[in-house]
């Protein structure tokens, strides 16, 4: 299992449309085979910066999502709203304290 973190910076006027679209697709993303967790975060200091934080069983599952019609549809709506290019990281958990 690993975590995917995606940083997105939006044009301010596009934020309501992004949030509305996320509301309609979040369950589909979370229920995509191999996705075990999904959260959306907003930066505390810059209201135009958001992060998605998702957990995947393995890299094949993420790649299957990234080549799916669902991702293509989500990204085709989301990408034009960006102020700057999205950044993404795939990370392994080394320690987790609960």
Residue frames as a rotation matrix with the C-alpha (Angstrom) as fourth column:
UNK 1
0.582 0.813 0.000 0.00
0.813 -0.582 0.000 0.00
0.000 0.000 -1.000 0.00
UNK 2
-0.638 -0.768 -0.057 1.18
0.766 -0.641 0.046 3.52
-0.072 -0.015 0.997 -0.72
UNK 3
0.256 0.683 -0.684 -0.09
0.571 -0.678 -0.463 7.09
-0.780 -0.272 -0.564 -0.62
UNK 4
-0.301 -0.238 0.924 -0.51
0.900 -0.391 0.192 9.48
0.315 0.889 0.332 -3.53
UNK 5
0.062 0.237 -0.970 -0.39
0.566 -0.809 -0.161 13.20
-0.822 -0.539 -0.184 -2.76
UNK 6
-0.197 -0.050 0.979 -1.38
0.932 -0.319 0.171 15.67
0.304 0.946 0.109 -5.46
UNK 7
-0.354 0.003 -0.935 -0.96
0.466 -0.866 -0.180 19.43
-0.811 -0.500 0.305 -5.03
UNK 8
-0.139 0.411 0.901 -3.22
0.951 -0.199 0.237 21.62
0.277 0.890 -0.363 -7.17
UNK 9
-0.631 -0.033 -0.775 -3.29
0.330 -0.915 -0.231 25.41
-0.702 -0.402 0.589 -7.37
UNK 10
-0.050 0.767 0.640 -6.42
0.995 0.094 -0.035 26.91
-0.087 0.635 -0.768 -8.89
UNK 11
-0.754 0.078 0.652 -7.41
0.121 -0.959 0.255 30.25
0.645 0.271 0.714 -10.28
UNK 12
-0.946 0.322 0.032 -9.52
-0.098 -0.191 -0.977 31.73
-0.308 -0.927 0.212 -7.48
UNK 13
-0.294 0.895 -0.336 -12.63
-0.926 -0.354 -0.133 32.05
-0.238 0.272 0.932 -9.63
UNK 14
-0.152 0.180 -0.972 -12.46
-0.597 0.767 0.236 28.31
0.788 0.615 -0.009 -10.49
UNK 15
-0.926 -0.306 0.222 -12.53
-0.352 0.483 -0.802 27.03
0.139 -0.820 -0.555 -6.91
UNK 16
-0.205 0.904 0.375 -16.35
-0.726 0.117 -0.678 26.72
-0.657 -0.411 0.632 -6.61
UNK 17
0.529 0.379 -0.759 -16.49
-0.824 0.442 -0.354 24.75
0.201 0.813 0.546 -9.87
UNK 18
-0.432 -0.751 -0.499 -13.63
-0.503 0.660 -0.558 22.50
0.749 0.010 -0.663 -8.74
UNK 19
-0.859 0.107 0.500 -15.31
-0.451 0.305 -0.839 21.79
-0.242 -0.946 -0.214 -5.40
UNK 20
0.187 0.982 -0.039 -18.65
-0.837 0.139 -0.529 21.10
-0.514 0.131 0.848 -7.08
UNK 21
0.360 -0.124 -0.925 -17.01
-0.713 0.603 -0.358 18.67
0.602 0.788 0.129 -9.50
UNK 22
-0.739 -0.672 -0.052 -15.07
-0.454 0.553 -0.699 16.97
0.499 -0.493 -0.713 -6.70
UNK 23
-0.448 0.665 0.598 -18.34
-0.712 0.139 -0.688 16.48
-0.541 -0.734 0.411 -4.84
UNK 24
0.557 0.750 -0.357 -19.77
-0.803 0.379 -0.460 14.59
-0.209 0.543 0.813 -7.83
UNK 25
0.467 -0.437 -0.768 -16.72
-0.448 0.632 -0.632 12.37
0.762 0.640 0.099 -8.43
UNK 26
-0.211 -0.688 0.694 -15.24
-0.952 -0.016 -0.306 11.73
0.222 -0.725 -0.652 -4.98
UNK 27
0.302 0.388 0.871 -17.19
-0.625 0.770 -0.127 8.52
-0.720 -0.506 0.475 -4.32
UNK 28
0.984 0.042 -0.172 -16.33
-0.167 0.549 -0.819 7.18
0.060 0.835 0.547 -7.78
UNK 29
0.190 -0.982 -0.020 -12.63
-0.612 -0.103 -0.784 7.82
0.768 0.162 -0.620 -7.18
UNK 30
-0.243 -0.270 0.932 -12.74
-0.959 0.213 -0.188 6.35
-0.148 -0.939 -0.310 -3.67
UNK 31
0.442 0.531 0.723 -14.58
-0.432 0.832 -0.347 3.26
-0.786 -0.159 0.597 -4.94
UNK 32
0.534 -0.357 -0.767 -12.22
-0.765 0.182 -0.617 2.71
0.360 0.916 -0.176 -7.87
UNK 33
0.938 -0.160 -0.307 -10.61
0.228 0.953 0.200 -0.75
0.261 -0.258 0.930 -7.54
UNK 34
0.090 -0.974 -0.206 -7.47
0.824 0.189 -0.534 -0.47
0.559 -0.121 0.820 -5.41
UNK 35
-0.428 -0.170 0.888 -8.26
-0.210 -0.937 -0.281 2.90
0.879 -0.306 0.365 -3.81
UNK 36
-0.194 0.297 -0.935 -8.69
0.800 0.599 0.025 2.46
0.568 -0.743 -0.354 -0.06
UNK 37
0.076 0.132 -0.988 -8.80
0.801 -0.599 -0.018 6.09
-0.594 -0.790 -0.151 1.13
UNK 38
-0.263 -0.151 0.953 -9.40
0.769 -0.630 0.112 9.58
0.583 0.762 0.281 -0.27
UNK 39
0.274 0.327 -0.904 -9.28
0.772 -0.636 0.003 13.01
-0.574 -0.699 -0.427 1.33
UNK 40
0.233 -0.165 0.958 -9.22
0.658 -0.699 -0.281 16.57
0.716 0.696 -0.055 0.00
UNK 41
0.065 -0.306 -0.950 -7.29
0.891 -0.411 0.194 19.25
-0.450 -0.858 0.246 1.87
UNK 42
0.713 0.071 0.698 -7.14
0.412 -0.847 -0.335 23.04
0.568 0.526 -0.633 1.51
UNK 43
-0.373 -0.927 -0.052 -4.03
0.687 -0.238 -0.686 25.01
0.624 -0.291 0.726 2.46
UNK 44
0.237 0.457 -0.857 -4.53
0.944 -0.317 0.092 27.11
-0.229 -0.831 -0.507 5.59
UNK 45
-0.188 -0.439 -0.879 -2.63
0.322 -0.873 0.367 30.11
-0.928 -0.214 0.305 4.22
UNK 46
-0.821 -0.085 -0.564 -3.44
-0.480 -0.433 0.763 30.07
-0.309 0.898 0.314 0.52
UNK 47
-0.051 0.941 0.334 -7.07
-0.384 0.291 -0.877 29.43
-0.922 -0.173 0.346 -0.40
UNK 48
0.474 0.207 -0.856 -6.14
-0.877 0.028 -0.479 28.54
-0.075 0.978 0.195 -3.98
UNK 49
-0.503 -0.749 -0.432 -4.03
-0.731 0.635 -0.249 25.49
0.460 0.191 -0.867 -3.03
UNK 50
0.596 0.695 0.402 -5.61
-0.793 0.589 0.158 22.06
-0.127 -0.413 0.902 -2.52
UNK 51
-0.657 -0.750 -0.070 -4.22
-0.753 0.656 0.039 18.58
0.017 0.078 -0.997 -2.01
UNK 52
0.657 0.703 -0.274 -5.70
-0.638 0.711 0.296 15.17
0.403 -0.020 0.915 -2.62
UNK 53
-0.494 -0.701 0.515 -4.43
-0.864 0.464 -0.198 12.40
-0.100 -0.542 -0.834 -0.40
UNK 54
0.626 0.724 -0.290 -5.28
-0.761 0.649 -0.022 8.89
0.172 0.234 0.957 -1.53
UNK 55
-0.272 -0.660 0.701 -4.13
-0.695 0.638 0.331 5.41
-0.665 -0.397 -0.632 -0.58
UNK 56
0.437 0.301 -0.847 -3.73
-0.858 0.424 -0.291 2.64
0.271 0.854 0.444 -3.14
UNK 57
0.897 -0.060 0.439 -3.12
-0.132 0.909 0.395 -1.08
-0.423 -0.412 0.807 -2.77
UNK 58
0.018 -0.933 0.359 -0.35
0.610 0.295 0.736 -1.04
-0.792 0.205 0.574 -5.37
UNK 59
-0.559 -0.373 -0.741 1.05
-0.221 -0.793 0.567 0.96
-0.799 0.481 0.360 -8.27
UNK 60
-0.920 0.269 0.285 -0.91
0.380 0.442 0.813 -1.07
0.092 0.856 -0.509 -10.82
UNK 61
-0.023 0.966 -0.258 -4.16
0.973 -0.037 -0.228 0.09
-0.230 -0.256 -0.939 -9.22
UNK 62
0.077 -0.011 -0.997 -3.12
0.122 -0.992 0.020 3.74
-0.990 -0.123 -0.075 -9.49
UNK 63
-0.853 -0.438 -0.285 -2.02
-0.230 -0.177 0.957 3.26
-0.469 0.882 0.051 -13.10
UNK 64
-0.630 0.712 0.311 -5.34
0.772 0.528 0.354 1.58
0.088 0.463 -0.882 -13.91
UNK 65
0.292 0.711 -0.639 -7.10
0.721 -0.603 -0.342 4.62
-0.628 -0.362 -0.689 -12.46
UNK 66
-0.165 -0.446 -0.880 -4.85
-0.142 -0.872 0.469 7.05
-0.976 0.202 0.080 -14.35
UNK 67
-0.976 -0.163 -0.147 -5.68
-0.169 0.130 0.977 5.32
-0.140 0.978 -0.155 -17.66
UNK 68
-0.506 0.854 0.122 -9.41
0.771 0.511 -0.380 4.98
-0.387 -0.098 -0.917 -16.90
UNK 69
-0.234 0.563 0.792 -12.27
0.622 -0.540 0.568 6.94
0.747 0.626 -0.224 -18.44
UNK 70
0.703 0.486 -0.519 -13.08
0.702 -0.358 0.616 8.20
0.114 -0.797 -0.593 -14.93
UNK 71
0.021 -0.785 -0.620 -9.66
0.649 -0.461 0.605 9.83
-0.761 -0.414 0.499 -14.57
UNK 72
-0.717 -0.291 0.634 -9.75
0.694 -0.388 0.606 11.21
0.070 0.874 0.480 -18.10
UNK 73
0.176 0.878 0.446 -13.12
0.648 -0.444 0.619 12.82
0.741 0.180 -0.647 -17.40
UNK 74
0.714 0.044 -0.698 -12.09
0.654 -0.396 0.644 14.18
-0.248 -0.917 -0.312 -14.00
UNK 75
-0.226 -0.928 -0.298 -8.79
0.658 -0.371 0.655 15.54
-0.718 -0.048 0.694 -15.30
UNK 76
-0.526 0.052 0.849 -10.33
0.775 -0.382 0.504 17.10
0.350 0.923 0.160 -18.42
UNK 77
0.602 0.760 0.245 -12.59
0.521 -0.606 0.602 19.17
0.606 -0.235 -0.760 -16.17
UNK 78
0.785 -0.262 -0.561 -10.02
0.507 -0.250 0.825 19.91
-0.357 -0.932 -0.063 -13.45
UNK 79
-0.086 -0.981 0.176 -6.84
0.932 -0.017 0.363 20.67
-0.353 0.195 0.915 -15.39
UNK 80
-0.146 0.006 0.989 -8.10
0.684 -0.722 0.105 23.80
0.715 0.692 0.101 -17.21
UNK 81
0.832 0.540 0.129 -8.91
0.260 -0.584 0.769 25.35
0.490 -0.606 -0.626 -13.81
UNK 82
0.398 -0.750 -0.528 -5.29
0.902 0.214 0.376 25.30
-0.169 -0.626 0.762 -12.62
UNK 83
0.939 -0.255 -0.231 -3.27
-0.244 -0.967 0.076 28.41
-0.243 -0.015 -0.970 -11.92
UNK 84
-0.060 -0.980 -0.189 -0.06
-0.994 0.040 0.104 26.35
-0.094 0.194 -0.977 -12.11
UNK 85
-0.073 -0.048 -0.996 0.92
-0.506 0.862 -0.005 22.82
0.859 0.504 -0.087 -13.05
UNK 86
0.857 0.420 0.297 -0.14
-0.480 0.445 0.756 20.14
0.185 -0.791 0.583 -10.56
UNK 87
-0.346 -0.938 -0.011 2.55
-0.819 0.308 -0.485 18.33
0.458 -0.159 -0.875 -8.59
UNK 88
0.778 0.622 -0.088 2.25
-0.521 0.717 0.463 14.70
0.351 -0.314 0.882 -7.45
UNK 89
-0.433 -0.867 0.246 4.16
-0.868 0.328 -0.372 12.37
0.242 -0.374 -0.895 -5.17
UNK 90
0.642 0.466 -0.609 3.81
-0.207 0.870 0.448 8.66
0.739 -0.162 0.654 -4.47
UNK 91
-0.252 -0.719 0.648 5.09
-0.834 -0.178 -0.523 7.90
0.491 -0.672 -0.554 -0.98
UNK 92
-0.011 0.154 -0.988 5.48
0.309 0.940 0.143 4.85
0.951 -0.303 -0.058 1.25
UNK 93
0.734 0.295 0.612 4.55
-0.490 -0.394 0.777 5.06
0.471 -0.870 -0.145 4.92
UNK 94
-0.289 -0.895 -0.339 7.56
-0.148 0.392 -0.908 4.43
0.946 -0.212 -0.246 7.14
UNK 95
-0.913 0.076 -0.402 5.83
0.409 0.206 -0.889 5.06
0.015 -0.976 -0.219 10.48
UNK 96
-0.262 0.876 0.406 2.24
-0.126 -0.448 0.885 5.66
0.957 0.181 0.227 11.49
UNK 97
-0.953 -0.033 -0.300 1.24
0.294 0.128 -0.947 6.53
0.070 -0.991 -0.113 15.05
UNK 98
-0.232 0.945 0.232 -2.42
0.166 -0.196 0.966 6.56
0.958 0.263 -0.111 16.01
